[in-house]
Amino acid sequence: MSGHSDGTSRAPGATLPAVTEGDEAANECEGGAPTGAEYSAAPDDAPGTAPAPLLVSPGGYRAAFEAARLPMAVLGRDGLVTAANPAFGELLGKDPRALVAASAADLTDLGGDPHIWTAYRDVLAGRSDRLRCTRRLKHPEGHSLWAEVSVEPLPGGDHVLLSVTDVSDRHDLQARLRHLQMHDPVTRLPNRALFFERLAAALESATYDRGGTGRIGLCYLDLDGFKAVNDTLGHRVGDRLLGAVAQRLARCGDHPAGRAGRGGQLVARLGGDEFALLVEDSTGTEQLADLAQSVLDALQRPFDLAGQRLSVSASIGVVERAAAGTTATGLMQAADTTLYWAKADGKARWTLFDPERNAHRMTRQALSSTLRPAVDRGEFTLEYQPLVGLGDGRAQGVEALVRWRHPQFGTLPPNRFIGLAEENGAIVELGRWVLERACHQARAWQLARPGEPPLFVSVNVAVRQVWDSDLVADVAGILAETGLAPGLLQLELTESAVMGSAGRPLQALQALSDMGVRIAIDDFGTGYSNLAYLSRLPVSVLKLDGSFVRGFRSEEHPNPADETIVEALVALAHRLGLTVTAECVENAEQAARLRRIGCDTGQGWLYSRPLPADRVPALLAGPPSNEEEGNRG
């Protein structure tokens, strides 16, 4: 029992012990001015005079006090009983005269709660006009009762009146109503409201209770395929399945893996087919992992329901952390994210929260949400990597590669954001910007080198740009605006996008080819190549994936299979009237072998890393020397 002591009164003991009930009704405490006066106001005693006479003096007030069925006691400002009526003595099972000079706080457990104790002291000291609270008291005969205790000053200033009302019936009714309100009718488990109430209380107590582990754990699970049960067998069978699942979860919660050393555990249904197992004062991730595994094992056994034998599994997100600094919202967000990982990883499994994986997810979300504004803010830039003729070593064109100069994450390569742009649709606006900027730059190089063979520029295009925009009109408009000839523009699409083209995408590719724009298949050889279909596509260039070229690294340890495949692809492409570009050319040996095979152009670090536009003209002076090639390789 806790309390405060300021030297004028003592913290109460436990003459009449209170019975705590953590999950039932909470203590009520009300302070403030009374709504109605029980007694007439009286002036304060003059300084130096005797205390005002007690209002329950012999006469009418005294008789009413003695005859009242409401238990009452008059207290001095020190909190000691000066008079108690028979009803008060009957409530406590004692002679009322024996209660004189006893501590009222001890008799009614006003010191059992720090907040109530403070409010009580404020009334005794005259700093507050009323205290009203509910306490659970134990009668000397052994039974318990809920009592509403009121304390308020009496006129005269030297005494306060304490009254006690038995509210057990009302409290029991409220408890039953609360149970109905806080429990799920289908599974009889605590519902979402009670779960979050307990979670908030657990976080608060774990943070301030130095006797526990100071940690908290949560298993958040979702049944795999439950919707199919409802859709095929009906909601009645679905509800029976939920009830059976709840019983098994409750047994898992009672298992040693689900019980913490000092704290408790709570199994709740949060809604639909979502359940949660909350472990207070958890001992670490191993305990939560054991609990999650026991849940999976329990649910793997088939359910026999009214002649139906059903099998279900669950995906579980597991979070275990220190309570300090943790909020209910933060814990549930982490659990929800981890549950999503468990489902994405294949379902029927538990997954432990990973801060690094979550940081990556948060970064993806941050990038995705700022992609569109970044285009307007001019945060993107282009770098160019040359496409070099393997016969003469001269640059014939350049590939435009977009970079994001992110104000927080620095310069990002395309693989960090292009996929996100395709997911949220920002690729249309970004792709249009890349196309326009690359064509302007190619035209500027052409004008700066009159009389020299012009460079073509190659730009990557996502298939979503074909579906969600009028790519043909965009290309025609940009070429007209920049003055770049259509033959100096090459559009690169991935093999999977081109090979699956039909309807509108295929029509767009054909229209672009008819316009004179070159179409290239990027990363050729990594997808599901349909060579017969390839002959019917408006494609002019194949770009071999770098995985083939890497087998050419050394003459001493060649990969004959890679060379055979590349040689066959080059021969086939040439028979179809296509040119071939090899990606990821890193040294002179690779370039020489590709040249012998008949590959047309090469791209890679042997020639140059991607460069800003102002450094490209230096590459156009002529082929690098053998010494320079060796240094770059």
N, C-alpha and C positions, 0 to 999 in steps of 0.2 A: 504494500500500500504506500503510495507516494504522497507527499504533501510539502508544505513550506513552513518554515519557522522563522518568525521575526523577533522572537524574544517575548512577545506579549501573549502568545498562545502556543500550544504544542501541537505537533502533528498527531492526529488521532491514531489510536491503536485499533484493535479488531475485536472489541467486545461482542459485536453482532456481525459475524463474518458475512461478506457478500459472495454470491456465487456468480462467477463470470460466465458469459455465454457469447463467445466471439462471433458466431455466425448468425445469431438471432438479432434482436433489436439492439440498437446502439443506445448509449446513455443520452438523455435529453438534458439540456441545461439552458435555462432562459433567465436572463437578467434584465432589469429595467424597472420602470415605474409600474406599480400595480394598476390594473384596470379599474378597480373599485376600492374604496376605503372601507376597511372593517371597523375602524375606530375613528373617532373625531380627532382632528389635529389638536395638539396641546403645545403651549410655548415651551421652549427649552428652559431647563432649570437655571436660575440665576447663579452666578458664580459664588462659590462658598456656601451654598445651601445644601441641604440633604437631598439625596436622590428623590425623584418623584415617586409617589406611592404606586405600587403595582396595580394595574387596572383590574386584576382578578382578585381584588380585595373582597372580604365578606360583603355580601349583598347580591344584587342582581347579576353583575358580571361574574362573580365567583360561582354562583349557582349554575349559570349557563355554562360556564367552563367545565364544571364537574359533571353536568348532565349531558354534555354534548357527546354524540356517538362518534364524532370525528376525533381521532387521536390527536391531541395537541399537547405542547409543552412550551412553557415560557423560559427563555434563556437570557442569561446576562450577556453583556458584551464580550465576556471572556469565553462564551460558547458553552458554559456549564448550565445545567438545568436548575431553575429556581422553583418550578412548579410543574407538575404533570397531572393530567386528568386520568380518570380510571380507564378510559378507552385507550389511552397511550400505554398504560401499564399492561392492559389485556393484550395489546398488539405484541408487546415484547415478552409477555409471560412473567411479569414482575409486579410487585407492589409499587404503585406510583410513588409512594413516599420514599422507597428505596432508590428511586432514580434521581432524587435531588442531589445536586453537586456532581452528577455524572456528565461526561462529555457527550453532547448531542451528536457530534460528528462520529463518535465511536458507535453510538446506538443506531444510527441510520446510514452508516458507511459513506459519509460525505467526503471522507479523505481517500476513498478508493480510486478516485480519478483526479489527476492533477488539475484539470480545468474546473471541475466542480469544486474542488478544495479552494482554489483561488477565488472563485465567485462567492463562495460561502464566507471566506475571510473578508471580502469586500463589503458584504452586507453587515457583518459584525462591526466593521470599522466605520460604517456609515457612508462608504463610497458607492454603494449601490442600494436600490430600493427593493429589490426582490431577487430571490433565487427559486427556480422551479426546476426540478430534475427528477429523473426516474431511476430508481435503484432496485436491484434484486436483493431481498433480505431473506435470511434464514431464521425461521421461528425456532424457539428453544425446543419445541416438540418434534422438530425434524423437517417439517415441510417448508417449502420456499414460497415466497409471494413477491409480486411486483408492486412497488409502492411509488406513488408520486409524492415527493417531499417538497414542501414550500416553506421558505423562510423569508419573513419580512418584518421591518421595524414596527414596534408599538409606539403609540404617542408617548411622549415624555423623554424619549431619546436614550433610556438606559437599558431597555429590554427589547428582545425580538420574539416573535411568535413562530414556532415551528409546528406545522401540521402535516399529517401523513394520511394519504388516501390509498386504500387498497385498489389497485387497477389491474389485478391479475386477469380477470375475465376479459377486459378490454385488450390487454396486452396479448393474451393467448389468441384472441380473434385477429388482432393485427399480425401476429406471427403466422397464423394460418394463411391469411391473405397475402402476406409477403412471400411465403413459401410458394404459393400458386403463381405469384407474379415473377418470382426469380427462378422458376424451374420449368424445364421443357416438358410439355404434356405428353409427347410421344415417347421420349426416352427416360423421363423422370430425372434427368441429369440437370445440374445447374445450367442456366441459360446464359446468353451473351451478357445480359445486364449484371448478373451476379459474378460472372467471370471477371469482368472489368473492375467491378467493385473490389473483389478479392485481389486482383492484380495490383491495383493502386495501393491497397492496404499493405500488401506484401512488399512492394517497393519501398514504401515509407518505413515500415518496421525494419526491413533489412538494412536500410541506410543508417538508421539511428540505433538499432539494437546491436551493441558491440559483442553480445554473447553468441551470436549466430555466425554463419559463414560469410554473410554479407553478399551472397550470390543468389542468382535466380535462374531457373531453367524453364524452357517451354518446348513442347512437342506440338506442332501445329499440323494436323493431318486432314487429308481429303480422300474420300473413297474413289478409287479408279473404276470408271464404268457404271457408277450408280444410276446415272440418267437412263441407261439402257434397261435397267431393272424396272424403273418407274414406267418407261414407255411401253415395255412388252408385257409386264405382269400387273401393272396398275399400282396406284399409290398405296393401297392397303397393304400389299405385300412389301412395298418399299418401306412403309412405316414399321412393319414387323422386323424387317431386316435392320433398320436403324436401331430398334430397341435391342435386338440381339447383339449388334456391334457395341452398343453402349455397355451392355453387361460385361462383355469381354474386356473393354477398355477399363471399366471400373476395377476388374480383377487385376489388370496390369498395373493400375495405380496403387493397388494394395500390395503388389509384389515389392520385395526389398529394393529392386532397381528404381521403383517409383517413389520410395519413401526417403525423405531427407532425414538428417540426424535430429534436428530440433524443430524444423518447420513442418509444414504439411504439404499435401498434394491435392489438387482439384482436377477432376475430369468434368469437362463441360461440352455441351453441344452449342456451337456458335451460330448454327443455322444451316439449312440444307443438309449436305453430307459432310460438313466441316466440324471437326472436333478439336479440342485442345486439352493437353495435360500440363498443368502448371505445377512446378516443383519449387517450393519455397526452401530457402537455405540449402540450395543444391551444393554438392561437393565437388563438382567439376564436370567437364564434358564427357568423361567416361561414364558417369552415372546416367546422363541423358542419352548417350548412345546405347547403353544397355536397355534403357526403358524403351527407346524407339525400336530396337530390335525385338524386344519382347512383344510389342504391339504388332509388328509385322508377322511374327511367328503365330500369334494368337489369331490373327485375321486370315491366315492362310488355310486354316481348317475350314472345310465347307460348312454352310449353315443349312439345317433342315427346317424348313418353314412350311407347314401345312401341305406336306407332300412335295414341296419344291426343294430341290437340293441346289443351293446357290453358292457360288464361289466369288469372293471379292478380294481385292487387294487395296493397299493404301499407299499414297505418297506422303512423306513426312518431312517437314522442315524442322530442324533442331537448332535451337539457340540457347547458349549458356554463357552468362557474363556476370560481372560485378553489378550489384544493384545501384551503387553510387554512380550518379550521372546518367542512369538509364530512365527513360520515360516509358509509359505504357504504349504510347504511339510509336516510339522508336523500336521497342521490342517487337511489336506486332508487325511493323514494316519489315524488320529483319526476318521474322518468321515467315511472312508472306512471300518475300523474295526467295527464301531458301526452299519453301514448298514449290515455287515455280521451277527452281533448279531441279528438284527431285523429279518433277513431271517431265521436264525437258530432257533429263538424263535417261529416261526410259520407264518411269513409273515403278511402282511396287518396290520402293526403296526409301531409305532415309538419307538426307543430305545435311551435313553440318554447315552452319553459317561460316562463310569464308570472307574476312574483311577485304582481302585483295581482290577477290572476284567481285565483291560488291562495289569496290571502288572503281573497277573497270566498267561495271554496269552503270554506275552513276556518271562516269565520264562519258559513256555512250549517250546517255540521256541528255547530258549537258551539251554535247556536240550536236545531237539531233535537234534539240530545241533552238539552237542558235545558227543553224545552217542557213536558213533563208535570210535572216538579217545580215549575216556575214557577207552575202553576195552584195547587198546594198551598201554595206560599209566598205567595200573594196578590200576585204581581207584575203582574197585569193590572188595568186600570181601564177604565171606559167614559166616552166623551164623546158628546155628543148634538148633532145638527144638525137644525134645524127643517125641517119640510115645511109650506110656507106656501100658503094658498089664493090663487090669482092674482086672484080676484074681489075679495076684501076685504082681502088682505094680512095676515091673521091666521094664526098658527101653528095648524095642525090636528093635527099630530103631530110626532114626532122620530124620527130614525134613530139607533140605538145603534151606535157605532163603537168597537171595542175597541182599546186601546193596551197595549203591553208596556213597562213601566218596568224595563228590563233593567239590572241592577247594573253591567254592564261597557260596554254599547253605548248606554246612554241610552234615551229614549223612542222606541219603534219603531212605525211605522204598520202597518196590517194587511197591506199588500203585502209586508212584510219577513218575515212569519212564517205567514200563513194557508196559503199553498201548502205550506210545510213541514209544518204541522199536518195537512193533508189527506193528505200522503204517508205520514207515520208513524202516522196514526190518532189523534193527540192532539186532532184537531178535535172528536171526540165529547165528550170531557170539557170542553174549552174552550168548545164551543158550548153545552153544557148550562149552564155557569157564566154565560155571557153572557145566555142566555135568562132564567135565574132572576133575575139582577141587574137586567136591564132591566125585567122585569115588576114586581119589588119597587119600583123607582124610579117607574114609571108610576103604580102604585097610591098611592105616597106623595104624588105631585103631585096626584092626584085628591082625596085626603083633605084636602090642604092648601088646596084651592080649592073648597069646597062651593058648589053652585049654579052653578058655571061649567062650560062644555062641557069634558069631559075630553079629554086628549091621548091619541092612540093612539101606540104605540111600535112601530117597525119594526126587525126583527132579521134579519140575514143568516144563511142556513142553507146549508151545503154538502151536496151530494147524498150524500156519504159518511155524513153524520149519519143519513140515511134508511136506508141499507143496514146500517150497523154498530150502530145503536141503535133502540130503539122510540121514534121521535120523537113519535108520537101520544100514547103514554102519558106521555112526559116533559112535553109541553105541557099535557096535561090535569092532571097532578099539580101543575105549577107554577102554573097558573091557579087551581086549588083552594086551594093554599097561600097565594097572595098575595091572593086575592079579586078579581083583575082580570078584567073581563068579556072573553070571547073576542073580541068585536068590537073591542076596543081593542088587539089584538095583530095585527101584520102580519108575515108571514114572507117574506123576499126570497130568491129563488133565481135564479141566472143563466139566461139564455135557453137556453144549450146544455144545461143540466141539466134544465130543465123540458121543452123540446121533445123531448128524448130519453127522457122518462119513460115507463116501461112497467112492468107487473107491480107489484112492491112499492112503488116510488116513487110511481107514479100512485095506487095504493090509499091510500097515506099522505096524499097531497095531498087526495084526495077526502074522506077521513075528517076531516082538519083543517078543510076548507071546510065540511063538514056540521056541525062543532062550532061554527062561527061565526067562525073565524079567517080573516083576509084573506090571500090569496096574491098576491104581486106578482112580476112578472118583471123582474129587474134588468138594466140595460145593454141594453135591448131595441133591436134593429136592428144589433147587431154580430155576431150568430150567423147560423145558417141558418134564417131564419124560415119556418115552415110555417104560413101563415095559416089554412088549412083545419083543421089540427090544433089551432090555438089555440082555435077555437070549442068544442072538446070538452074542454078542460082546465078544472079548477076554479080559474080565475084571475080576480081582480077588479081588478087594477091593472097597468098597464104603466108602467115607468120608462124614458123615452127616454134613450139614451146621450148623454153630453155632447158627442160629436162633432157631432151635428146642431145643437145649440144654439149652438155656437161660430160657426157661419155667420151668426148673427143679431147679431153684435157691433155693427155700424154700419149706420145708415140710408143713409149715403153709399155704402157698398160692400157691399150685401147679397149673399147667395148665393141666387139664386132657386131653385136645385135643392133646397137644404136646406129652405127654407120650404115648397116644394111637397110634399116627402116628409113633413115633420112634419104639415102640414095633412091629408094623406091618411091618415097613421097615426092622428091624433087622431079624424078622422071615422070611420074603420073601428072603432077601439076603442069609440067611443060607440055605434055601431050594434050592437056585441057586448055592450053593457052594462058596459063597463070604463071606469074612470077613468084619466087619464094624468098622470104626474108628469114634469116636465122636470128633468134634472140639470144641474149646472154653470151655473146662472144667475148671471151676474157683474155685470150692470148693469141699470139701469132700462129701457133701450131693449129689451133682450132680453125682459124681463118683460112690457113693454107689447105687443110683437109676439106673444108666446106667448099672452097673454090674448086678443088679437084673434082668433087662430087657434082658440081654444076650449080650450086646455090647462087642466087643472083645478088642479094644484098645481105649485109650483116648489121647488127645493132648490139652494142654492149660496151663494157668499160675499156676494152682494147682501144676503142676509138675515142670515147669521151664519156664521162659521167654527164647527167643532165645539167645544163648550164643556163644562166639567165640569157635573155635575148641579146644583150649588148656584147656577150662574149662569143656568140656564134660566128660572126664574120671571120674571126681568126681561124676557124676550122675550114673555111672555104678557100684558103690560099693554096692548098694542095694536099696530097697524101702525106702522112707522117713518115719520117724515116724509120728504118729498122731499129735503130737505137732507141728512138722515141717509143716505138711500139713495144719494145722489150721493157722499157721503164714503166709504161702504162700497164702492161700485163702483170 
